[in-house]
Amino acid sequence: MIDSQVAFIRAIQEQAAWLSAPAHFFSVLGHPGCYLLIIAYLYWGRNPHLGLRLGLLMGISAGINGVLKVVLHFPRPYWVSPDVRALGHHPSFSLPSTHAQVAVTFWGLAAATVRRRWFSIVAVIIIALIGASRFVLGVHFPTDIVVGFLVGVAVLGGFLALERPVGRKIAVLSPGEKVFAAFAGSLVLVLISVSALAVLGDWEVPASWAAQAIAGSGEPIAPLSLRDAMTTSGFFFGFGAGAALDRRSGRVCAETARSVYLLRYIIGIAVAGAIWFGSGLLVPQDAGLAALTLQYLLAAAVGAWVSFGAPAVFFRLDSAGCS
């Protein structure tokens, strides 16, 4: 099965080289950073409730994806075949595709909320193109994309089914209890990731995979690292805890001029970027407990800024003009 998929990817890359540019575009569109831009835009005033739901679902979906990757521990195409051009590189395992799964959960929830036929069609097209971009770049097998889509549908269905009953239980909690619930949820994401690694036992990444990955992309791989899991769980905690403490109903005043809102949005995103990239320079690249803890706290700080820090600043700036 791997040989036939390698042949397919190779044929696409050789016969349709022009696909590289659009593949990079849609791959970037499916990056978590792009989703964060949309979530911040919504949460900071345009549709706070949808922004909150999307932020929490992204954390849950990414956490589940990371666990499945470790349990299945399947290689990426350019790790196993010199015939595949590595037009991108990733240190994690391949199956299921994170881009494909998260695209389904993100755009699927958005479509289920908007409930407009045209929007649903656009969402399906975006999901399909994000998925296709991944095997064009040589970082996923087609089966990774298909499984990612299927897992995304399952995660989205579970979220929609449990959202209301779980939401009713959380709604009656005090702010402090909600913060604790967010922290507990983030620990669950960490624990299942650790458990997934434990299931592998003494299994090690084949030396041939690591060597071929470096030969193909020039970048090392670290598929058994907990860094992504700590990032995901940290953001989930920070975002959820910040939302629990943010009890302002206005967030961004409806009368705020679009130019003013845009400026504040840019500033808010710039601060989030400064926290992530600036503080990220302080996080060691090793896999030690201290480094993983710092990674968790850093991601939590970004999440808390998005759901609490920025809305608090914007609310103060707008309070004089809001009823």
C-alpha positions as CSV (number, residue, x, y, z in Angstrom):
1,M,0.0,0.0,0.0
2,I,2.8,2.4,0.8
3,D,4.5,1.7,-2.6
4,S,1.4,2.6,-4.5
5,Q,0.8,5.8,-2.6
6,V,4.5,6.8,-3.0
7,A,4.1,6.3,-6.8
8,F,0.9,8.4,-6.7
9,I,2.6,11.3,-4.8
10,R,5.6,11.1,-7.1
11,A,3.4,11.3,-10.2
12,I,1.6,14.3,-8.8
13,Q,4.8,16.1,-7.9
14,E,6.4,15.4,-11.3
15,Q,3.5,15.9,-13.6
16,A,1.9,18.9,-11.9
17,A,4.8,20.8,-10.4
18,W,2.7,24.0,-10.6
19,L,0.6,22.7,-7.7
20,S,3.5,23.4,-5.3
21,A,2.6,27.1,-4.8
22,P,-1.2,26.6,-4.2
23,A,-0.4,23.6,-2.0
24,H,1.8,25.7,0.2
25,F,-0.9,28.3,0.4
26,F,-3.6,25.9,1.5
27,S,-1.2,24.1,3.9
28,V,-0.5,27.4,5.6
29,L,-4.3,28.1,5.7
30,G,-4.6,24.9,7.7
31,H,-1.9,25.8,10.1
32,P,-3.0,26.4,13.8
33,G,-1.7,29.9,13.6
34,C,-4.2,30.8,10.9
35,Y,-7.0,29.3,13.0
36,L,-5.9,31.4,16.0
37,L,-6.2,34.5,13.8
38,I,-9.8,33.7,13.0
39,I,-10.7,32.6,16.6
40,A,-9.2,35.9,18.0
41,Y,-11.2,37.9,15.4
42,L,-14.4,36.2,16.4
43,Y,-13.8,36.1,20.2
44,W,-12.7,39.8,20.4
45,G,-16.1,41.0,19.3
46,R,-17.7,39.7,16.1
47,N,-19.0,36.4,17.5
48,P,-17.5,35.7,21.0
49,H,-19.6,32.5,21.5
50,L,-18.5,30.9,18.3
51,G,-14.9,32.0,18.9
52,L,-15.0,30.3,22.3
53,R,-16.4,27.1,20.9
54,L,-13.9,27.0,18.0
55,G,-11.0,27.6,20.4
56,L,-12.0,24.8,22.8
57,L,-12.7,22.4,19.9
58,M,-9.3,23.1,18.3
59,G,-7.6,22.1,21.6
60,I,-9.6,18.9,21.9
61,S,-9.2,17.9,18.3
62,A,-5.4,18.6,18.2
63,G,-5.0,16.7,21.5
64,I,-6.8,13.6,20.2
65,N,-4.9,13.8,16.9
66,G,-1.5,13.8,18.8
67,V,-2.5,10.7,20.7
68,L,-3.6,8.9,17.6
69,K,-0.3,9.7,15.8
70,V,1.7,8.2,18.6
71,V,-0.5,5.1,18.9
72,L,-0.4,4.4,15.2
73,H,3.2,5.7,14.7
74,F,3.1,5.7,11.0
75,P,5.9,7.4,8.9
76,R,5.6,10.3,6.6
77,P,6.2,9.7,2.9
78,Y,9.6,11.5,2.7
79,W,10.8,9.5,5.7
80,V,10.6,6.2,3.8
81,S,11.2,7.0,0.2
82,P,13.8,9.1,-1.6
83,D,11.4,9.3,-4.5
84,V,9.1,11.7,-2.6
85,R,10.2,15.4,-2.7
86,A,9.9,16.9,0.8
87,L,8.3,20.3,0.0
88,G,7.5,20.6,3.7
89,H,8.8,19.0,6.8
90,H,7.3,17.9,10.1
91,P,8.9,16.1,13.1
92,S,5.7,14.2,14.1
93,F,4.1,11.0,12.8
94,S,1.9,11.0,9.8
95,L,-1.4,9.2,10.6
96,P,-3.9,10.8,10.9
97,S,-3.3,14.1,9.2
98,T,-3.6,17.0,11.7
99,H,-4.4,19.5,8.9
100,A,-7.2,17.3,7.5
101,Q,-8.7,16.5,10.9
102,V,-8.6,20.0,12.3
103,A,-9.9,21.5,9.0
104,V,-13.0,19.3,9.3
105,T,-13.6,20.2,13.0
106,F,-13.0,23.9,12.5
107,W,-14.8,24.6,9.3
108,G,-17.4,21.9,10.1
109,L,-18.3,23.7,13.4
110,A,-18.3,27.0,11.6
111,A,-20.7,25.7,8.9
112,A,-23.0,24.1,11.5
113,T,-23.2,27.4,13.2
114,V,-23.6,29.7,10.1
115,R,-26.1,27.3,8.4
116,R,-25.9,28.9,5.0
117,R,-25.6,26.6,2.0
118,W,-23.0,28.8,0.3
119,F,-20.8,28.8,3.4
120,S,-21.1,25.0,3.7
121,I,-20.0,24.6,0.1
122,V,-17.0,27.0,0.7
123,A,-16.1,25.1,3.9
124,V,-16.1,21.7,2.1
125,I,-13.9,23.1,-0.7
126,I,-11.4,24.6,1.8
127,I,-11.3,21.3,3.8
128,A,-10.7,19.3,0.6
129,L,-7.9,21.7,-0.7
130,I,-6.2,21.7,2.7
131,G,-6.2,17.9,2.7
132,A,-5.0,17.6,-0.9
133,S,-2.2,20.1,-0.2
134,R,-0.6,17.7,2.3
135,F,0.2,14.9,-0.1
136,V,1.2,17.3,-2.9
137,L,3.9,18.6,-0.5
138,G,5.0,15.0,0.3
139,V,4.3,15.2,4.0
140,H,1.3,12.8,4.0
141,F,0.0,9.7,2.3
142,P,-3.5,10.0,0.8
143,T,-4.7,7.5,3.5
144,D,-3.5,9.9,6.2
145,I,-5.8,12.5,4.7
146,V,-8.8,10.2,4.5
147,V,-8.4,9.0,8.1
148,G,-7.9,12.6,9.2
149,F,-11.2,13.5,7.6
150,L,-13.0,10.6,9.2
151,V,-11.6,11.3,12.7
152,G,-12.5,15.0,12.3
153,V,-16.1,14.0,11.5
154,A,-16.2,11.8,14.6
155,V,-14.7,14.5,16.9
156,L,-17.0,17.1,15.5
157,G,-20.0,14.9,16.0
158,G,-19.0,14.1,19.5
159,F,-18.5,17.8,20.3
160,L,-21.9,18.8,19.0
161,A,-23.6,15.9,20.8
162,L,-21.9,16.7,24.2
163,E,-21.7,20.4,24.0
164,R,-25.0,21.3,25.5
165,P,-25.2,18.8,28.4
166,V,-21.6,19.4,29.3
167,G,-22.1,23.2,28.9
168,R,-25.0,23.2,31.3
169,K,-23.0,21.5,33.9
170,I,-20.1,23.9,33.5
171,A,-22.4,27.0,33.4
172,V,-23.4,26.5,37.1
173,L,-19.8,26.4,38.3
174,S,-18.1,29.4,39.9
175,P,-15.3,31.1,37.9
176,G,-12.7,29.4,40.1
177,E,-14.3,26.0,39.5
178,K,-14.3,26.7,35.7
179,V,-10.6,27.5,35.8
180,F,-10.0,24.3,37.6
181,A,-12.1,22.4,35.1
182,A,-10.0,23.9,32.3
183,F,-6.8,22.9,34.1
184,A,-8.1,19.4,34.7
185,G,-9.1,19.1,31.0
186,S,-5.6,20.1,30.0
187,L,-4.1,17.5,32.3
188,V,-6.3,14.8,30.7
189,L,-4.8,15.8,27.3
190,V,-1.3,15.5,28.7
191,L,-2.0,12.2,30.5
192,I,-3.5,10.5,27.4
193,S,-0.5,11.6,25.4
194,V,1.9,10.1,28.1
195,S,-0.2,6.9,28.1
196,A,0.1,6.7,24.3
197,L,3.8,6.8,24.6
198,A,3.7,4.1,27.4
199,V,1.7,1.8,25.0
200,L,4.7,1.9,22.6
201,G,6.9,0.5,25.3
202,D,10.5,0.0,24.1
203,W,9.6,0.8,20.5
204,E,12.0,3.2,18.9
205,V,11.9,5.3,15.7
206,P,13.7,3.3,13.0
207,A,17.1,4.8,12.2
208,S,16.2,4.6,8.5
209,W,13.3,6.9,9.0
210,A,15.4,9.5,10.8
211,A,18.2,9.3,8.2
212,Q,15.8,9.5,5.2
213,A,13.9,12.4,6.7
214,I,17.1,14.5,7.2
215,A,18.3,13.5,3.7
216,G,15.0,14.6,2.2
217,S,14.3,17.8,4.1
218,G,17.4,18.6,6.0
219,E,15.4,18.7,9.3
220,P,15.5,16.1,12.1
221,I,12.4,14.4,13.4
222,A,11.2,13.9,16.9
223,P,7.8,12.0,16.7
224,L,8.0,10.8,20.3
225,S,8.4,14.3,21.8
226,L,5.7,15.6,24.1
227,R,6.2,19.3,23.0
228,D,3.2,19.4,20.7
229,A,1.0,17.8,23.5
230,M,2.2,20.3,26.0
231,T,1.5,23.2,23.6
232,T,-2.0,21.9,22.9
233,S,-2.9,21.3,26.5
234,G,-1.4,24.6,27.6
235,F,-3.4,26.6,25.1
236,F,-6.5,24.7,26.1
237,F,-6.0,25.6,29.7
238,G,-5.1,29.2,29.1
239,F,-7.9,29.8,26.7
240,G,-10.5,28.0,28.8
241,A,-9.4,29.6,32.0
242,G,-9.3,33.1,30.5
243,A,-12.8,32.6,29.1
244,A,-14.1,31.5,32.5
245,L,-12.7,34.7,34.1
246,D,-13.9,37.0,31.3
247,R,-17.4,38.0,32.4
248,R,-17.7,41.1,30.3
249,S,-20.6,41.0,27.9
250,G,-19.4,43.7,25.6
251,R,-15.8,42.7,24.9
252,V,-15.6,45.1,21.9
253,C,-18.1,47.8,21.7
254,A,-20.5,47.4,18.8
255,E,-20.1,51.1,18.0
256,T,-16.4,50.9,17.6
257,A,-15.3,52.1,14.2
258,R,-14.0,49.3,11.9
259,S,-10.6,51.1,11.5
260,V,-10.3,51.2,15.3
261,Y,-11.3,47.6,15.7
262,L,-8.8,46.6,13.0
263,L,-6.0,48.5,14.7
264,R,-6.8,46.8,18.1
265,Y,-7.0,43.4,16.4
266,I,-3.6,43.9,14.9
267,I,-2.1,45.0,18.2
268,G,-3.8,42.1,20.0
269,I,-2.3,39.6,17.5
270,A,1.1,41.3,17.7
271,V,1.1,40.9,21.5
272,A,0.1,37.2,21.1
273,G,2.9,36.7,18.7
274,A,5.4,38.5,20.9
275,I,4.4,36.2,23.8
276,W,4.8,33.1,21.7
277,F,7.9,33.9,19.7
278,G,9.6,36.2,22.2
279,S,9.1,34.0,25.3
280,G,9.7,30.9,23.1
281,L,13.3,31.9,22.8
282,L,13.6,31.1,26.5
283,V,12.3,27.5,26.2
284,P,15.1,25.0,25.8
285,Q,14.8,22.7,22.8
286,D,15.4,19.5,24.9
287,A,12.6,17.2,26.0
288,G,13.3,17.6,29.7
289,L,10.5,18.2,32.3
290,A,11.6,21.9,32.7
291,A,11.4,22.6,29.0
292,L,8.0,20.9,28.6
293,T,6.6,22.8,31.6
294,L,7.8,26.1,30.1
295,Q,6.2,25.1,26.8
296,Y,2.9,24.4,28.6
297,L,3.0,27.7,30.4
298,L,3.9,29.6,27.3
299,A,1.0,28.2,25.3
300,A,-1.3,28.9,28.3
301,A,-0.2,32.5,28.3
302,V,-1.0,32.9,24.7
303,G,-4.4,31.3,25.2
304,A,-5.2,33.5,28.3
305,W,-4.2,36.6,26.4
306,V,-6.6,35.8,23.6
307,S,-9.6,34.9,25.9
308,F,-9.0,37.3,28.8
309,G,-6.1,39.7,28.4
310,A,-6.9,41.3,25.1
311,P,-10.7,41.5,25.8
312,A,-10.0,43.1,29.1
313,V,-7.9,45.8,27.5
314,F,-10.3,46.4,24.7
315,F,-13.2,46.6,27.2
316,R,-11.5,49.3,29.1
317,L,-10.8,51.3,26.0
318,D,-14.4,51.0,24.9
319,S,-16.2,51.2,28.2
320,A,-16.7,55.0,28.0
321,G,-18.6,54.6,24.7
322,C,-20.6,51.4,25.4
323,S,-23.9,51.4,27.2
